[in-house]
Amino acid sequence: MASVQRPASSSDSDPRYANIDERKRKRMLSNRESARRSRMRKQKQLEDLVNEVSALQKDNSQLSERINVTTQRYIEMESANNVLRAQAMELTERLQSLNSVLHIVEEVSGYAVDIPEILDPQLKPWQLPCLIQPIMASADMFEC
């Protein structure tokens, strides 16, 4: 944009310069309005980002709390499982002891005694032998 040189004394009365001044004034007002809109857009974007950060921080803290609760429950379940495994081992040893007594009674008395098979307590649940039984279901099982 080249600025127009004009004589100071005739600028107020010359209509050419008045037209240029009017256009310059309108352009300045338009630029100011555009700059104001741009600042408002940037302010809105900043507010939106701050709100998003706040929401993400809240979600993050909720997820962290859920992780902590779940971890605590896992630790509790692991502890309970360890107790149950120890009890299962103890009961298996007792059963083996009782079975050995039954074997002795069977040998001494000559009577046939039905001695149950002892399963290995270290087997995983999906490895345990089980009877094949049909699964019975009815529609009212799913009603709340």
Contact map, one row per residue, 1 for C-alpha under 8 A:
111000000000000000000000000000000000000000000000000000000000000000000000000000000000000000000000000000000000000000000000000000000000000000000000
111100000000000000000000000000000000000000000000000000000000000000000000000000000000000000000000000000000000000000000000000000000000000000000000
111110000000000000000000000000000000000000000000000000000000000000000000000000000000000000000000000000000000000000000000000000000000000000000000
011111000000000000000000000000000000000000000000000000000000000000000000000000000000000000000000000000000000000000000000000000000000000000000000
001111100000000000000000000000000000000000000000000000000000000000000000000000000000000000000000000000000000000000000000000000000000000000000000
000111110110000010000000000000000000000000000000000000000000000000000000000000000000000000000000000000000000000000000000000000000000000000000000
000011111110000000000000000000000000000000000000000000000000000000000000000000000000000000000000000000000000000000000000000000000000000000000000
000001111111000000000000000000000000000000000000000000000000000000000000000000000000000000000000000000000000000000000000000000000000000000000000
000000111111000000000000000000000000000000000000000000000000000000000000000000000000000000000000000000000000000000000000000000000000000000000000
000001111111110000000000000000000000000000000000000000000000000000000000000000000000000000000000000000000000000000000000000000000000000000000000
000001111111110011000000000000000000000000000000000000000000000000000000000000000000000000000000000000000000000000000000000000000000000000000000
000000011111111011000000000000000000000000000000000000000000000000000000000000000000000000000000000000000000000000000000000000000000000000000000
000000000111111001000000000000000000000000000000000000000000000000000000000000000000000000000000000000000000000000000000000000000000000000000000
000000000111111111000000000000000000000000000000000000000000000000000000000000000000000000000000000000000000000000000000000000000000000000000000
000000000001111111100000000000000000000000000000000000000000000000000000000000000000000000000000000000000000000000000000000000000000000000000000
000000000000011111110000000000000000000000000000000000000000000000000000000000000000000000000000000000000000000000000000000000000000000000000000
000001000011011111111000000000000000000000000000000000000000000000000000000000000000000000000000000000000000000000000000000000000000000000000000
000000000011111111111100000000000000000000000000000000000000000000000000000000000000000000000000000000000000000000000000000000000000000000000000
000000000000001111111110000000000000000000000000000000000000000000000000000000000000000000000000000000000000000000000000000000000000000000000000
000000000000000111111111000000000000000000000000000000000000000000000000000000000000000000000000000000000000000000000000000000000000000000000000
000000000000000011111111100000000000000000000000000000000000000000000000000000000000000000000000000000000000000000000000000000000000000000000000
000000000000000001111111110000000000000000000000000000000000000000000000000000000000000000000000000000000000000000000000000000000000000000000000
000000000000000000111111111000000000000000000000000000000000000000000000000000000000000000000000000000000000000000000000000000000000000000000000
000000000000000000011111111100000000000000000000000000000000000000000000000000000000000000000000000000000000000000000000000000000000000000000000
000000000000000000001111111110000000000000000000000000000000000000000000000000000000000000000000000000000000000000000000000000000000000000000000
000000000000000000000111111111000000000000000000000000000000000000000000000000000000000000000000000000000000000000000000000000000000000000000000
000000000000000000000011111111100000000000000000000000000000000000000000000000000000000000000000000000000000000000000000000000000000000000000000
000000000000000000000001111111110000000000000000000000000000000000000000000000000000000000000000000000000000000000000000000000000000000000000000
000000000000000000000000111111111000000000000000000000000000000000000000000000000000000000000000000000000000000000000000000000000000000000000000
000000000000000000000000011111111100000000000000000000000000000000000000000000000000000000000000000000000000000000000000000000000000000000000000
000000000000000000000000001111111110000000000000000000000000000000000000000000000000000000000000000000000000000000000000000000000000000000000000
000000000000000000000000000111111111000000000000000000000000000000000000000000000000000000000000000000000000000000000000000000000000000000000000
000000000000000000000000000011111111100000000000000000000000000000000000000000000000000000000000000000000000000000000000000000000000000000000000
000000000000000000000000000001111111110000000000000000000000000000000000000000000000000000000000000000000000000000000000000000000000000000000000
000000000000000000000000000000111111111000000000000000000000000000000000000000000000000000000000000000000000000000000000000000000000000000000000
000000000000000000000000000000011111111100000000000000000000000000000000000000000000000000000000000000000000000000000000000000000000000000000000
000000000000000000000000000000001111111110000000000000000000000000000000000000000000000000000000000000000000000000000000000000000000000000000000
000000000000000000000000000000000111111111000000000000000000000000000000000000000000000000000000000000000000000000000000000000000000000000000000
000000000000000000000000000000000011111111100000000000000000000000000000000000000000000000000000000000000000000000000000000000000000000000000000
000000000000000000000000000000000001111111110000000000000000000000000000000000000000000000000000000000000000000000000000000000000000000000000000
000000000000000000000000000000000000111111111000000000000000000000000000000000000000000000000000000000000000000000000000000000000000000000000000
000000000000000000000000000000000000011111111100000000000000000000000000000000000000000000000000000000000000000000000000000000000000000000000000
000000000000000000000000000000000000001111111110000000000000000000000000000000000000000000000000000000000000000000000000000000000000000000000000
000000000000000000000000000000000000000111111111000000000000000000000000000000000000000000000000000000000000000000000000000000000000000000000000
000000000000000000000000000000000000000011111111100000000000000000000000000000000000000000000000000000000000000000000000000000000000000000000000
000000000000000000000000000000000000000001111111110000000000000000000000000000000000000000000000000000000000000000000000000000000000000000000000
000000000000000000000000000000000000000000111111111000000000000000000000000000000000000000000000000000000000000000000000000000000000000000000000
000000000000000000000000000000000000000000011111111100000000000000000000000000000000000000000000000000000000000000000000000000000000000000000000
000000000000000000000000000000000000000000001111111110000000000000000000000000000000000000000000000000000000000000000000000000000000000000000000
000000000000000000000000000000000000000000000111111111000000000000000000000000000000000000000000000000000000000000000000000000000000000000000000
000000000000000000000000000000000000000000000011111111100000000000000000000000000000000000000000000000000000000000000000000000000000000000000000
000000000000000000000000000000000000000000000001111111110000000000000000000000000000000000000000000000000000000000000000000000000000000000000000
000000000000000000000000000000000000000000000000111111111000000000000000000000000000000000000000000000000000000000000000000000000000000000000000
000000000000000000000000000000000000000000000000011111111100000000000000000000000000000000000000000000000000000000000000000000000000000000000000
000000000000000000000000000000000000000000000000001111111110000000000000000000000000000000000000000000000000000000000000000000000000000000000000
000000000000000000000000000000000000000000000000000111111111000000000000000000000000000000000000000000000000000000000000000000000000000000000000
000000000000000000000000000000000000000000000000000011111111100000000000000000000000000000000000000000000000000000000000000000000000000000000000
000000000000000000000000000000000000000000000000000001111111110000000000000000000000000000000000000000000000000000000000000000000000000000000000
000000000000000000000000000000000000000000000000000000111111111000000000000000000000000000000000000000000000000000000000000000000000000000000000
000000000000000000000000000000000000000000000000000000011111111100000000000000000000000000000000000000000000000000000000000000000000000000000000
000000000000000000000000000000000000000000000000000000001111111110000000000000000000000000000000000000000000000000000000000000000000000000000000
000000000000000000000000000000000000000000000000000000000111111111000000000000000000000000000000000000000000000000000000000000000000000000000000
000000000000000000000000000000000000000000000000000000000011111111100000000000000000000000000000000000000000000000000000000000000000000000000000
000000000000000000000000000000000000000000000000000000000001111111110000000000000000000000000000000000000000000000000000000000000000000000000000
000000000000000000000000000000000000000000000000000000000000111111111000000000000000000000000000000000000000000000000000000000000000000000000000
000000000000000000000000000000000000000000000000000000000000011111111100000000000000000000000000000000000000000000000000000000000000000000000000
000000000000000000000000000000000000000000000000000000000000001111111110000000000000000000000000000000000000000000000000000000000000000000000000
000000000000000000000000000000000000000000000000000000000000000111111111000000000000000000000000000000000000000000000000000000000000000000000000
000000000000000000000000000000000000000000000000000000000000000011111111100000000000000000000000000000000000000000000000000000000000000000000000
000000000000000000000000000000000000000000000000000000000000000001111111110000000000000000000000000000000000000000000000000000000000000000000000
000000000000000000000000000000000000000000000000000000000000000000111111111000000000000000000000000000000000000000000000000000000000000000000000
000000000000000000000000000000000000000000000000000000000000000000011111111100000000000000000000000000000000000000000000000000000000000000000000
000000000000000000000000000000000000000000000000000000000000000000001111111110000000000000000000000000000000000000000000000000000000000000000000
000000000000000000000000000000000000000000000000000000000000000000000111111111000000000000000000000000000000000000000000000000000000000000000000
000000000000000000000000000000000000000000000000000000000000000000000011111111100000000000000000000000000000000000000000000000000000000000000000
000000000000000000000000000000000000000000000000000000000000000000000001111111110000000000000000000000000000000000000000000000000000000000000000
000000000000000000000000000000000000000000000000000000000000000000000000111111111000000000000000000000000000000000000000000000000000000000000000
000000000000000000000000000000000000000000000000000000000000000000000000011111111100000000000000000000000000000000000000000000000000000000000000
000000000000000000000000000000000000000000000000000000000000000000000000001111111110000000000000000000000000000000000000000000000000000000000000
000000000000000000000000000000000000000000000000000000000000000000000000000111111111000000000000000000000000000000000000000000000000000000000000
000000000000000000000000000000000000000000000000000000000000000000000000000011111111100000000000000000000000000000000000000000000000000000000000
000000000000000000000000000000000000000000000000000000000000000000000000000001111111110000000000000000000000000000000000000000000000000000000000
000000000000000000000000000000000000000000000000000000000000000000000000000000111111111000000000000000000000000000000000000000000000000000000000
000000000000000000000000000000000000000000000000000000000000000000000000000000011111111100000000000000000000000000000000000000000000000000000000
000000000000000000000000000000000000000000000000000000000000000000000000000000001111111110000000000000000000000000000000100000000000000000000000
000000000000000000000000000000000000000000000000000000000000000000000000000000000111111111000000000000000000000000000000000000000000000000000000
000000000000000000000000000000000000000000000000000000000000000000000000000000000011111111100000000000000000000000000000000000000000000000000000
000000000000000000000000000000000000000000000000000000000000000000000000000000000001111111110000000000000000000000000000100000000000000000000000
000000000000000000000000000000000000000000000000000000000000000000000000000000000000111111111000000000000000000000000000100000000000000000000000
000000000000000000000000000000000000000000000000000000000000000000000000000000000000011111111100000000000000000000000000000000000000000000000000
000000000000000000000000000000000000000000000000000000000000000000000000000000000000001111111110000000000000000000000000000000000000000000000000
000000000000000000000000000000000000000000000000000000000000000000000000000000000000000111111111000000000000000000000100100000000000000000000000
000000000000000000000000000000000000000000000000000000000000000000000000000000000000000011111111100000000000000000000000000000000000000000000000
000000000000000000000000000000000000000000000000000000000000000000000000000000000000000001111111110000000000000000000000000000000000000000000000
000000000000000000000000000000000000000000000000000000000000000000000000000000000000000000111111111000000000000000000100000000000000000000000000
000000000000000000000000000000000000000000000000000000000000000000000000000000000000000000011111111100000000000000000100000000000000000000000000
000000000000000000000000000000000000000000000000000000000000000000000000000000000000000000001111111110000000000000000000000000000000000000000000
000000000000000000000000000000000000000000000000000000000000000000000000000000000000000000000111111111000000000000000000000000000000000000000000
000000000000000000000000000000000000000000000000000000000000000000000000000000000000000000000011111111100000000000110000000000000000000000000000
000000000000000000000000000000000000000000000000000000000000000000000000000000000000000000000001111111110000000000000000000000000000000000000000
000000000000000000000000000000000000000000000000000000000000000000000000000000000000000000000000111111111000000000000000000000000000000000000000
000000000000000000000000000000000000000000000000000000000000000000000000000000000000000000000000011111111100000010100000000000000000000000000000
000000000000000000000000000000000000000000000000000000000000000000000000000000000000000000000000001111111110000010100000000000000000000000000000
000000000000000000000000000000000000000000000000000000000000000000000000000000000000000000000000000111111111000000000000000000000000000000000000
000000000000000000000000000000000000000000000000000000000000000000000000000000000000000000000000000011111111110000000000000000000000000000000000
000000000000000000000000000000000000000000000000000000000000000000000000000000000000000000000000000001111111111110000000000000000000000000000000
000000000000000000000000000000000000000000000000000000000000000000000000000000000000000000000000000000111111111000000000000000000000000000000000
000000000000000000000000000000000000000000000000000000000000000000000000000000000000000000000000000000011111110000000000000000000000000000000000
000000000000000000000000000000000000000000000000000000000000000000000000000000000000000000000000000000001111111000000000000000000000000000000000
000000000000000000000000000000000000000000000000000000000000000000000000000000000000000000000000000000001111111100000000000000000000000000000000
000000000000000000000000000000000000000000000000000000000000000000000000000000000000000000000000000000000110111110000000000000000000000000000000
000000000000000000000000000000000000000000000000000000000000000000000000000000000000000000000000000000000100011111000000000000000000000000000000
000000000000000000000000000000000000000000000000000000000000000000000000000000000000000000000000000001100100001111100000000000000000000000000000
000000000000000000000000000000000000000000000000000000000000000000000000000000000000000000000000000000000000000111110000000000000000000000000000
000000000000000000000000000000000000000000000000000000000000000000000000000000000000000000000000001001100000000011111000000000000000000000000000
000000000000000000000000000000000000000000000000000000000000000000000000000000000000000000000000001000000000000001111100000000000000000000000000
000000000000000000000000000000000000000000000000000000000000000000000000000000000000000000000000000000000000000000111110000000000000000000000000
000000000000000000000000000000000000000000000000000000000000000000000000000000000000000000010011000000000000000000011111000000000000000000000000
000000000000000000000000000000000000000000000000000000000000000000000000000000000000000000000000000000000000000000001111100000010000000000000000
000000000000000000000000000000000000000000000000000000000000000000000000000000000000000000000000000000000000000000000111111000000000000000000000
000000000000000000000000000000000000000000000000000000000000000000000000000000000000100110010000000000000000000000000011111000000000000000000000
000000000000000000000000000000000000000000000000000000000000000000000000000000000000000000000000000000000000000000000001111100000000000000000000
000000000000000000000000000000000000000000000000000000000000000000000000000000000000000000000000000000000000000000000001111110110000000000000000
000000000000000000000000000000000000000000000000000000000000000000000000000000000000000000000000000000000000000000000000011111110000000000000000
000000000000000000000000000000000000000000000000000000000000000000000000000000000000000000000000000000000000000000000000001111110000000000000000
000000000000000000000000000000000000000000000000000000000000000000000000000000000000000000000000000000000000000000000000000111110000000000000000
000000000000000000000000000000000000000000000000000000000000000000000000000000000000000000000000000000000000000000000000001111111000000000000000
000000000000000000000000000000000000000000000000000000000000000000000000000000000000000000000000000000000000000000000010001111111100000000000000
000000000000000000000000000000000000000000000000000000000000000000000000000000000000000000000000000000000000000000000000000000111110000000000000
000000000000000000000000000000000000000000000000000000000000000000000000000000000000000000000000000000000000000000000000000000011111000000000000
000000000000000000000000000000000000000000000000000000000000000000000000000000000000000000000000000000000000000000000000000000001111100000000000
000000000000000000000000000000000000000000000000000000000000000000000000000000000000000000000000000000000000000000000000000000000111110000000000
000000000000000000000000000000000000000000000000000000000000000000000000000000000000000000000000000000000000000000000000000000000011111000000000
000000000000000000000000000000000000000000000000000000000000000000000000000000000000000000000000000000000000000000000000000000000001111100000000
000000000000000000000000000000000000000000000000000000000000000000000000000000000000000000000000000000000000000000000000000000000000111110000000
000000000000000000000000000000000000000000000000000000000000000000000000000000000000000000000000000000000000000000000000000000000000011111000000
000000000000000000000000000000000000000000000000000000000000000000000000000000000000000000000000000000000000000000000000000000000000001111101000
000000000000000000000000000000000000000000000000000000000000000000000000000000000000000000000000000000000000000000000000000000000000000111111100
000000000000000000000000000000000000000000000000000000000000000000000000000000000000000000000000000000000000000000000000000000000000000011111110
000000000000000000000000000000000000000000000000000000000000000000000000000000000000000000000000000000000000000000000000000000000000000001111110
000000000000000000000000000000000000000000000000000000000000000000000000000000000000000000000000000000000000000000000000000000000000000011111110
000000000000000000000000000000000000000000000000000000000000000000000000000000000000000000000000000000000000000000000000000000000000000001111111
000000000000000000000000000000000000000000000000000000000000000000000000000000000000000000000000000000000000000000000000000000000000000000111111
000000000000000000000000000000000000000000000000000000000000000000000000000000000000000000000000000000000000000000000000000000000000000000000111
